Amino acid sequence: MTSMASTIFSTTPTLSRRAVTNSIPKFPLSKSISNSKRPNPAVVSAVRNNYNYKFLTFELSDDSSNSLKKLLDSFFVVCTSVALSVSLFVADVDSASAFVVTTPRKLQTDELATVRLFQENTPSVVYITNLAVRQDAFTLDVLEVPQGSGSGFVWDAQGHIVTNYHVIRGASDLKVTLGDQSTYDAKVVGFDQDKDVAVLRIDAPKDKLRPIPIGVSADLLVGQKVYAIGNPFGLDHTLTTGVISGLRREISSAATGRPIQDVIQTDAAINPGNSGGPLLDSAGNLIGINTAIYSPSGASSGVGFSIPVDTVGGIVDQLVRFGKVTRPILGIKFAPDQSVEQLGVSGVLVLDAPPNGPAGKAGLQSTKRDAYGRLILGDIITSINGKKVSNGSDLYRILDQCKVGDKIMVEVLRGDHLEKIPIILEPKLDES
């Protein structure tokens, strides 16, 4: 390199600028890289300009010029190879990164429908806190302490909230928390202990009240999907899914023990705190109120029960309008079904028929003892309006289909013969 440099600077023959320019080799780029990716044109241009800039001012001899051209040819080939490699490497990285795709979360059609149902109906479900008054044993201070909680749902835009009666039973104060976590004091509008239904009312802005869509329970089928929304264990809104596993079931009211007919059985998990919450169909319509579970431990065991919305609708309408339910009664006390079965007869044995009640006014006879202490059986009701009565559940089922003021024909077994006695139904004495 030293000898070559000295040769370059010691030459006496001179060349013109045009001659030097013409002596720069024309690189056959099209032939050298025809089977590979072309280098970046900017790189080639930079190399050419750099070459022209540095050597146009030199005065070279013919031999030295040839040697220098060979050297520069080699140098340019090396630079071109490096530029080509860099461009190919960058191209490969870009093409590889093009295949790295972030896969978005994809849901099936039924999953999307469930998510949408939960999002649309959650604002209609509320959380109810039952507060009771307790007196401290040491300070004698009167305090309000939570004694229970449950779920409910918005019935209409006037602020009426529907829930189970056993959720609010024994409460001195009630709090209702809406979906946006705003809390309001609630007043009891009315309740039906026999059907375990209660109606509350809150003074909340109408824009915060989202009434739940009301459906129909008469055409339900075993196997169709159902969804339960509630606040189990005091948690935020939760959703459980299942199917209708049975229809026309019968359970007893938690308050009075009176049977509730046509109850919906479902395997959707109904845990403590779900009571009073809605049971929805796949369209998001209300078909029942979650009211009870069948489990010795108190946790969901796959058997839950809901009061059908067709039954609830009539009760809520009466509670909103009158504050009470005018349900017809016969005005009798009857013996347990097991006692009648031991007698070898089928029907409802009348233990007591107060004279101021409908049955007493019509002349039904009560069970009593004679002067010697012997038991004299009263009338045994065997049918009402031609419908057979085998036990107390049959009696209640028939009365639920009647109204206050209806005249019914009651067939009774009195001694060893049958008699038909007309009775006019009346409401309970405390509701008249």
C-alpha positions in Angstrom: 0.0 0.0 0.0 2.9 2.4 0.8 4.6 1.9 -2.6 1.4 2.2 -4.4 0.6 5.5 -2.7 4.0 6.9 -3.5 3.6 5.8 -7.1 0.3 7.6 -7.3 1.7 10.9 -5.9 5.0 10.8 -7.9 3.6 10.4 -11.4 4.3 13.1 -13.9 1.9 12.4 -16.7 -1.4 14.1 -16.1 -4.9 13.2 -17.1 -7.8 15.4 -17.7 -11.0 15.3 -15.6 -12.9 13.7 -18.5 -10.2 11.1 -19.0 -10.3 10.1 -15.4 -14.0 10.0 -15.5 -14.0 7.8 -18.5 -11.4 5.5 -16.9 -13.8 4.6 -14.1 -14.9 1.0 -14.7 -18.5 0.4 -15.5 -19.6 -2.4 -13.2 -21.8 -5.0 -14.8 -24.3 -5.0 -12.0 -27.0 -6.6 -14.1 -24.8 -9.7 -14.7 -23.3 -10.0 -11.3 -26.5 -10.0 -9.2 -29.0 -11.0 -11.8 -29.9 -14.2 -9.8 -30.2 -12.6 -6.4 -31.8 -9.6 -4.9 -30.6 -6.2 -6.2 -28.7 -4.1 -3.7 -30.0 -0.8 -2.5 -29.6 1.8 -5.3 -28.7 4.4 -2.7 -25.7 2.2 -1.6 -24.5 1.8 -5.1 -24.8 5.5 -5.8 -23.0 6.4 -2.6 -20.1 4.1 -3.5 -19.9 5.5 -7.1 -19.9 9.2 -5.8 -17.3 8.4 -3.2 -15.1 6.8 -5.8 -15.5 9.8 -8.2 -14.9 12.4 -5.5 -11.6 11.0 -4.2 -9.9 10.1 -7.4 -11.0 12.7 -10.0 -8.3 15.1 -8.7 -5.4 12.7 -8.9 -2.9 12.6 -11.7 -2.2 8.9 -12.6 0.1 7.1 -15.0 -1.2 4.5 -17.3 0.3 1.5 -15.4 -0.7 3.0 -12.1 -4.1 3.7 -13.4 -4.6 0.0 -14.3 -3.4 -1.2 -10.9 -5.6 1.3 -9.2 -8.6 0.3 -11.2 -8.2 -3.3 -10.2 -7.9 -2.4 -6.6 -10.9 -0.2 -6.7 -12.8 -2.9 -8.6 -12.1 -5.3 -5.7 -13.0 -2.7 -3.1 -16.3 -1.9 -4.8 -17.2 -5.6 -5.1 -16.6 -6.0 -1.4 -18.8 -3.0 -0.6 -21.5 -4.2 -2.9 -21.5 -7.6 -1.3 -21.8 -6.1 2.1 -24.6 -3.8 1.1 -26.4 -6.7 -0.6 -26.1 -8.9 2.5 -27.4 -6.1 4.7 -30.4 -5.5 2.4 -31.2 -9.3 2.2 -30.9 -9.6 6.0 -33.3 -6.7 6.6 -35.7 -8.1 4.0 -35.6 -11.4 5.7 -36.3 -9.9 9.1 -39.2 -7.9 7.8 -40.7 -10.9 6.0 -40.3 -13.1 9.1 -41.9 -10.5 11.4 -44.9 -10.3 9.0 -45.8 -13.8 10.1 -46.0 -12.9 13.8 -49.7 -12.2 14.2 -51.5 -11.5 17.4 -54.5 -13.7 17.4 -57.6 -11.8 18.8 -59.9 -13.6 21.2 -62.5 -15.5 19.3 -65.8 -16.6 20.8 -68.3 -19.1 19.5 -71.8 -17.9 18.6 -73.4 -19.3 21.7 -70.7 -17.7 23.9 -71.3 -14.3 22.4 -75.0 -14.7 23.0 -74.4 -15.5 26.7 -72.0 -12.6 27.1 -74.5 -10.2 25.5 -77.4 -11.6 27.7 -75.4 -11.0 30.9 -74.3 -7.5 29.8 -77.8 -6.4 28.9 -79.6 -7.8 31.9 -77.1 -7.1 34.7 -78.3 -3.5 35.1 -81.8 -4.9 36.0 -80.5 -7.0 38.9 -80.1 -5.5 42.3 -78.5 -6.5 45.6 -80.7 -6.3 48.8 -79.3 -6.0 52.3 -81.6 -6.9 55.2 -80.8 -4.9 58.4 -82.2 -5.7 61.8 -82.2 -3.8 65.0 -80.0 -5.3 67.8 -79.3 -4.0 71.3 -75.8 -4.3 72.7 -75.9 -6.3 75.8 -73.3 -4.2 77.6 -73.9 -0.6 76.4 -77.6 -1.1 75.6 -77.0 0.9 72.4 -79.4 0.1 69.5 -77.6 -0.9 66.4 -78.6 -2.0 62.9 -76.7 -5.0 61.8 -77.0 -7.0 58.5 -78.9 -10.2 59.1 -79.2 -11.4 55.5 -78.9 -10.5 51.9 -80.3 -11.5 48.6 -81.0 -10.5 45.1 -83.9 -8.8 43.3 -84.7 -7.1 40.0 -86.3 -4.0 38.7 -89.9 -4.6 37.8 -90.9 -1.2 36.3 -89.8 2.4 35.9 -91.6 3.5 39.1 -88.9 1.9 41.2 -90.6 -1.4 42.2 -88.2 -4.1 43.1 -89.3 -7.8 43.2 -87.6 -10.4 45.4 -88.4 -13.3 47.7 -90.3 -12.7 51.0 -87.8 -14.7 53.0 -85.0 -12.3 51.8 -86.7 -9.3 53.6 -88.4 -11.2 56.5 -87.8 -9.7 59.9 -86.0 -6.6 58.5 -86.2 -3.3 60.3 -84.5 -1.5 57.4 -83.7 -2.5 53.8 -81.0 -1.3 51.4 -81.0 -1.8 47.6 -77.8 -1.5 45.6 -78.2 -1.0 41.8 -75.8 -2.2 39.1 -73.8 1.1 39.3 -73.2 0.5 43.0 -75.5 3.4 44.1 -77.5 2.4 47.2 -81.0 3.5 48.2 -83.3 3.0 51.1 -86.2 0.6 50.3 -89.8 0.5 51.5 -91.9 -2.6 51.6 -94.9 -2.3 49.3 -96.4 -5.7 50.1 -95.6 -9.4 50.3 -97.2 -12.7 49.8 -95.9 -15.2 52.4 -97.7 -18.2 50.8 -95.9 -17.7 47.5 -92.6 -16.2 48.9 -92.9 -13.0 46.9 -92.3 -9.5 48.1 -92.3 -6.0 46.4 -90.1 -3.1 47.5 -89.9 0.4 46.2 -86.9 2.8 45.9 -86.8 6.5 45.0 -84.1 6.3 42.3 -83.8 8.4 39.1 -85.6 6.8 36.2 -82.4 6.8 34.1 -80.9 4.4 36.6 -83.8 2.0 36.5 -83.7 -0.7 33.9 -86.9 -2.9 34.1 -86.3 -6.5 33.2 -88.1 -7.9 30.2 -91.0 -10.1 31.3 -91.5 -13.4 29.6 -93.9 -16.3 29.7 -93.6 -19.5 31.7 -96.6 -21.5 30.4 -94.8 -22.8 27.3 -91.5 -23.8 28.9 -89.9 -27.1 27.9 -87.6 -29.5 29.8 -84.1 -29.2 28.4 -84.1 -25.5 27.3 -81.3 -23.3 28.4 -81.8 -21.0 31.4 -79.6 -18.3 33.0 -79.6 -17.2 36.7 -78.1 -13.8 37.7 -77.6 -12.9 41.3 -75.2 -11.9 44.1 -74.2 -15.1 45.8 -72.2 -14.8 49.0 -72.3 -11.0 48.7 -70.2 -11.0 45.6 -70.8 -8.8 42.6 -73.1 -9.9 39.8 -72.5 -13.5 38.7 -74.0 -15.6 36.0 -74.8 -19.4 36.2 -76.2 -21.4 33.3 -78.1 -24.6 33.1 -81.2 -26.2 31.7 -84.7 -26.7 32.9 -84.6 -30.2 34.4 -88.2 -30.4 35.5 -91.6 -28.6 35.4 -94.7 -28.4 37.5 -92.8 -29.2 40.7 -94.1 -28.4 44.1 -92.2 -26.9 47.1 -93.3 -25.4 50.4 -93.2 -21.7 51.2 -90.3 -20.9 53.6 -92.6 -18.7 55.6 -96.0 -20.5 55.9 -95.3 -24.0 54.6 -98.1 -23.6 52.1 -97.2 -25.5 48.9 -96.2 -23.5 45.8 -97.3 -25.3 42.6 -96.0 -25.3 39.1 -92.4 -24.5 40.2 -89.6 -24.6 37.7 -86.7 -27.0 38.5 -83.3 -26.2 37.1 -79.7 -27.4 37.4 -78.3 -23.8 37.2 -76.4 -23.1 40.4 -78.5 -21.2 42.9 -76.3 -20.4 45.9 -77.2 -18.4 49.1 -77.6 -14.8 47.8 -79.1 -15.9 44.5 -82.6 -16.0 46.2 -84.9 -13.4 44.7 -82.8 -13.1 41.5 -84.2 -13.6 38.0 -84.2 -16.8 36.0 -83.9 -15.9 32.3 -84.5 -17.8 29.0 -82.1 -17.6 26.1 -83.8 -14.5 24.8 -83.1 -12.7 28.1 -86.7 -12.7 29.3 -87.8 -13.3 32.9 -89.3 -16.7 33.3 -89.0 -17.2 37.1 -87.7 -16.0 40.5 -84.9 -18.1 42.0 -86.3 -19.1 45.4 -84.8 -22.3 46.9 -82.3 -25.1 46.5 -82.5 -28.7 47.5 -79.3 -29.4 49.5 -78.6 -30.5 53.0 -75.4 -28.4 53.1 -77.0 -25.2 51.8 -74.9 -25.0 48.7 -76.0 -25.7 45.2 -76.3 -29.4 44.5 -77.7 -29.2 41.0 -81.4 -29.0 42.0 -82.8 -25.4 42.3 -86.3 -24.1 42.1 -87.8 -20.9 40.7 -91.3 -19.5 41.0 -92.8 -19.2 37.5 -93.3 -15.7 36.2 -96.9 -16.3 35.3 -97.6 -16.8 39.0 -95.4 -13.9 40.1 -97.0 -11.5 37.6 -100.5 -11.7 39.2 -99.1 -11.4 42.7 -97.0 -8.4 41.9 -99.9 -6.6 40.2 -102.1 -7.0 43.3 -99.3 -5.9 45.6 -98.5 -2.8 43.6 -102.2 -1.9 43.3 -103.5 -2.9 46.8 -100.5 -3.6 48.9 -101.8 -7.1 49.6 -102.9 -10.3 47.9 -106.6 -11.2 48.2 -106.3 -15.0 48.0 -109.5 -17.0 48.7 -109.7 -19.4 51.6 -112.1 -22.0 52.9 -111.5 -21.0 56.5 -110.6 -24.4 57.8 -107.8 -26.2 59.6 -107.2 -29.7 58.4 -105.2 -32.7 59.6 -101.8 -33.8 58.2 -102.0 -36.0 55.2 -100.4 -38.9 57.1 -103.2 -38.9 59.7 -105.8 -39.3 57.0 -103.9 -42.1 55.3 -103.9 -44.0 58.6 -107.7 -43.9 58.6 -107.7 -45.6 55.2 -109.5 -42.8 53.4 -108.5 -40.3 50.8 -109.2 -36.6 51.2 -108.8 -33.7 53.6 -110.0 -34.1 57.2 -111.5 -30.9 58.7 -110.2 -30.4 62.2 -111.8 -27.0 62.7 -114.2 -24.8 60.8 -114.7 -21.6 62.7 -118.3 -20.3 62.5 -117.3 -16.9 61.1 -115.4 -18.5 58.2 -116.7 -19.6 54.8 -116.8 -23.3 55.6 -118.4 -22.7 59.1 -121.1 -20.5 57.6 -121.8 -23.2 55.0 -122.2 -25.9 57.7 -119.0 -28.0 57.5 -118.5 -30.1 60.6 -115.3 -30.1 62.6 -113.6 -33.0 64.4 -114.5 -33.1 68.1 -114.9 -35.4 71.1 -118.1 -36.6 72.6 -119.0 -36.6 76.3 -117.1 -39.8 76.9 -113.9 -38.4 75.2 -114.3 -40.4 72.1 -113.1 -38.8 68.9 -115.7 -38.0 66.3 -114.3 -37.3 62.9 -115.4 -34.2 61.1 -116.2 -33.9 57.4 -113.6 -35.3 54.9 -113.4 -33.2 51.7 -113.1 -35.5 48.7 -113.6 -33.1 45.8 -114.2 -29.5 44.8 -116.1 -28.5 41.7 -115.8 -32.1 40.5 -112.0 -32.2 40.9 -110.7 -34.9 43.2 -109.0 -33.8 46.4 -106.6 -36.5 47.8 -104.5 -34.3 50.1 -103.8 -30.7 51.2 -101.8 -29.9 48.0 -104.8 -30.7 45.9 -106.9 -28.4 48.0 -104.5 -25.5 47.7 -104.0 -26.1 43.9 -107.8 -25.9 43.3 -108.2 -22.8 45.5 -105.4 -21.0 43.7 -107.5 -21.2 40.5 -110.4 -19.5 42.2 -111.1 -15.9 43.2 -112.7 -14.2 46.2 -116.4 -14.4 45.9 -116.6 -17.5 43.8 -119.2 -20.1 44.7 -117.7 -23.6 44.8 -119.3 -27.0 45.3 -117.6 -29.1 48.0 -118.2 -32.8 48.3 -117.6 -34.2 51.8 -117.7 -37.6 53.4 -119.8 -37.3 56.5 -120.0 -40.5 58.4 -120.7 -43.1 55.8 -122.4 -41.0 53.1 -121.4 -38.2 50.7 -122.8 -34.7 50.8 -122.4 -31.7 48.5 -122.2 -28.3 50.2 -122.0 -25.0 48.4 -119.5 -22.5 49.8 -118.8 -18.9 48.9 -115.0 -18.1 49.1 -113.8 -15.2 51.2 -110.5 -13.5 51.8 -108.5 -13.9 54.9 -109.9 -12.1 57.9 -106.7 -9.9 58.2 -107.1 -8.9 54.6 -110.8 -7.9 54.6 
